[in-house]
Amino acid sequence: MKLGEVLVNQGLISEDMLAQAVEEQKTDGERLGATLIRMGFISEEELLQALSKHFGVRSVDLRTKQPNESVLKLLPGDIAAKYMVVPVSRFGRKLTLAMLDPHDMAAIEDIKFATGFEIDPVVANIEDIAKIIESHYHVQRIFSDVMFEMDMADAVGDVDGTGDVEVRERKEEDLSNVVDDSDSGPALKLASKIISDAVVLNVSDVHIEPYENDMRIRYRIDGILHEVMKPPKKLNRALATVVKVMAKLKVEEKRLPQDGRIKARVQNKIIDIRVSTVPTLFGEKVALRILDRSAIQLNLDLLGFEAESLKDFRRAIKTPYGIVLVTGPTGSGKTTTLYSALTELNDPGLNIITAEDPIEYSLGGVNQLQVNERIGLTFASALRAYLRQDPNIIMVGEIRDLETAEIAIRASLTGHLVLSTVHTNSAAATVTRLINMDVEPFLIASTLLAVESQRLLRKVCPKCRKEVEYSNEVLTDAGLNPKKVDFKLYRGDGCKHCRGTGYKGRIGVFETLLVTAPIREAILKRASNTDIEKTAVGDGMITLRVSALSKLKEGVTTLEEVIRETKVD
């Protein structure tokens, strides 16, 4: 019985729904199950339950129950692809096999003969099976090809086996096509697949990490690292080399850190990739920062500011002179906030200049300079030169020393607006950080307009979120009064949309410390972080925790995220 007939017989869809889905299937080329789910006629869970009932076997959700690598190795990739099956688990001599049709005895007997195991068939979604076959067995084949290439290269003296000339000739091609191009070298295919998959999954960073006996590749998705591959240790050498060639770095230099950039096209999108290599005990570690121009939204209204915080921030950046600082940990979106501010301020009547390390995105109408400390072009020297360029607004990537701070202060005192970042944990702590740099408090009080601190919270997945309840003890530990929690709390259950994590995307939370007369007085008295923050809250500042709690009340994030990223006020 065909899938459509099974679903109609069980009363899950009507004949009319089936006819619509079949007609839609002719144009989209999807499998019938995927089309029915996309059209909203049936849920993925209902589809699995229907198949399980029809075949009289268990069902398994491969989105949340991912087979481990040791189990997947028990079945050759060509057989998995031929029958569209994947092994899920092994117990003794019994191998649990996920498949669409558990009554396919020809497939079961063939797999039983190939593996030597007794087969326990279970039902799984065919789309999930196909993804595992693609992500595991296709990558394993590339691993094998690279290993073979390296073995052949060793025999002729090219110990890296990367084919440098070939990579140089192909480096600007669409990386999505390189993976399937038979003319591309296996090492280039592997690097291209890693980058292409990262772009598709909206990954911010890729880490290629060698260890004593193995290596791993991790993706940072929504701020959290996930291990996605464990290639053989021997591939680290070839992979590091091919990335260095693509980034125009010195291939032969393995003892010193290097930084470079790759410009690539993935799925018709131009992607900038920042490359950093560092020598470690067991080989070169490579970090890739993925900068997708099409994904960034340089609009202050879309970042997640509370209305009052945004009003204070806008008031500060539209002041003709003074200093506005943005602070937060690495990866908290400081550059996006600064770029959004510059985009809002950008006007043909203004001369806007930046000094950055590195330049992450090109802004039309803004003069951007890349800092290069190796040749003496530091933030301080760039700032000093900019004062002779008749600027209205100067953006400095980071104030990290007294020299840069003093020049920024001098610029603000002579009629310029200066935007920059400082690494601190809160807006109030920024004042203490500047004083610790030996900046005089009276200079801070007279030039600082505002300090904006921020964090990024993961958003709960809208497809699988469900209402949850917490004990009074948990709510109290989180700084909440259980009697005042009159709103619904949510948590993601894990689904295909969020890859089983329960989270999809991120949103910012912000606190804007506007330097008012009471704040200036506190700065001049060298008040502590706590006292400055109390004064700011008294002036109406919305703290990071309050901003995060507002996202919690709106059902945008989870209690766990609020606790993880912000402290109790």
Salt bridges, closest charged atoms under 4 A:
GLU23 OE1 - LYS26 NZ 3.54
GLU24 OE2 - ARG38 NH2 3.25
ASP28 OD2 - ARG38 NH2 2.40
GLU30 OE1 - ARG38 NE 2.96
GLU44 OE1 - ARG63 NH1 3.81
GLU45 OE2 - ARG63 NH2 3.15
ASP61 OD2 - ARG63 NH2 2.42
GLU69 OE2 - LYS73 NZ 3.88
ASP110 OD2 - LYS82 NZ 3.90
GLU118 OE2 - LYS112 NZ 3.51
ASP120 OD2 - ARG58 NH2 3.01
GLU127 OE2 - ARG31 NH1 3.58
GLU134 OE2 - LYS193 NZ 3.53
ASP151 OD1 - LYS234 NZ 2.57
ASP154 OD2 - LYS234 NZ 3.92
ASP154 OD1 - ARG237 NH2 3.85
ASP160 OD1 - ARG237 NE 3.91
GLU173 OE2 - ARG170 NE 2.82
ASP181 OD2 - ARG170 NH2 2.53
ASP197 OD2 - LYS193 NZ 3.10
ASP205 OD2 - ARG289 NE 2.47
GLU209 OE1 - ARG216 NE 2.78
GLU209 OE2 - ARG218 NH2 2.82
ASP214 OD2 - LYS230 NZ 3.12
GLU253 OE2 - ARG255 NE 3.82
ASP272 OD2 - ARG293 NH2 2.93
GLU284 OE1 - LYS244 NZ 2.95
ASP292 OD2 - LYS269 NZ 3.03
ASP301 OD1 - ARG314 NH2 3.14
GLU306 OE2 - LYS551 NZ 2.62
GLU344 OE2 - ARG314 NE 2.62
GLU344 OE2 - LYS318 NZ 3.47
GLU360 OE2 - ARG274 NH1 2.66
GLU373 OE2 - ARG400 NH1 3.09
GLU398 OE1 - ARG400 NH2 3.19
GLU398 OE2 - HIS423 NE2 3.87
GLU403 OE2 - ARG384 NH2 2.57
ASP493 OD1 - LYS466 NZ 3.30
GLU521 OE2 - LYS525 NZ 3.18
GLU533 OE2 - LYS567 NZ 3.62
GLU560 OE2 - ARG491 NH2 3.01
GLU561 OE2 - ARG458 NH2 3.11
GLU561 OE2 - ARG564 NE 2.87
GLU565 OE2 - ARG564 NH1 3.28
